[in-house]
Amino acid sequence: MNKTDTALMKLVARVGEIGFSLAVEHLVEVVQLDVGDIDATDVDGSGPELGTFLFRDQPLVLVDLGQAFVLKTADIEAEVPVLVMSGEQGLWGAVVGSVEGVYPESSFTTRDLPISLICTGQKLYSQLDIWRGEPLVCLEPYKIDRYRHAGSL
Amino acid sequence: MFASSPTRSTGTAMLDHSKTVVFRLKGDGFALPVQGIDHIVQTPRLFPLPLLDEKFRGVFIFDENVLPLYNLYRFLGVEADNFSDSSPFTILFMTEFGKIGLPADEVLRIVDNSSGSMEKVDKDYGAIADRCFVFAGTRYPLLSEATLLADLTGSRGNIRI
């Protein structure tokens, strides 16, 4: 698949009861991570960061996407799917509940978040994808990583 | 009973500024100016969104757009036990911030304004209504674009009586 093709695909993942979409151009890889591979040494548990994990021999920050979006999720099981994505300061990983698949962009209808929802203060996402009759939150990995670095998650 | 009824044309028809819709929600009655109503539909499937303010119950899809459902229940002291507890009708109301869905258990009637009168609102509804539409002896807090936007933005404008 060439670069042009991958830019026209979106991945669908779920965290709790919320569906998320991610343009594949922002996705580096989906990995299955064993809980034992997470280094939680410097984690105080106050935020969504779970620790670090090794990806291609490099330690990357691992974020619980459910916690970042304040969602009710089950405890992390033995193995979890992780989206490795581009961020403000390099790659980072986000734990999700499940990955549904990758689909052509043409099957999504992108809409800006209604202004009435923005004016009440939420800033972590600004667009929704209507996919198969359901609104999915468009993941913005750079924005989420920026807020994480700012300590705003 | 109203279902999937557009109350104003998107063409060149004149907007009706002289009528009010009265509807019920959990036993309480409310009023809305007809001029602001876009559609009244059977409530579509509601979806949750993360970080949704308590002022909204969820979102729904209508005409390939995602619209929020305003949480009118919170003014009635009604706690939603579960997300699927929705009213059978949704009134799509136009505001400067786009269309907003308002839940309704029953849409009672469209009333000519000359058949009723306006009065001060009870203090309990001061947050979302600055007047009551009085019809057939019943007082219906009158929702409007101004009061809804004031609630959404957390601002308090001048209260007209």
Interface residues (C-beta under 8 A of the other chain):
Chain A: E17 I18 F69 V70 L71 T109 R111 L113 P114 I115 S116 L117 C119 T120 G121 Q122 L124 Y125 L128 I130 G133 E134 P135 V137
Chain B: R45 F47 P48 L49 P50 L51 L52 D53 K55 F56 V59 I61 E64 N65 V66 L67 P68 T95 F97 G98 I100 L152 T153
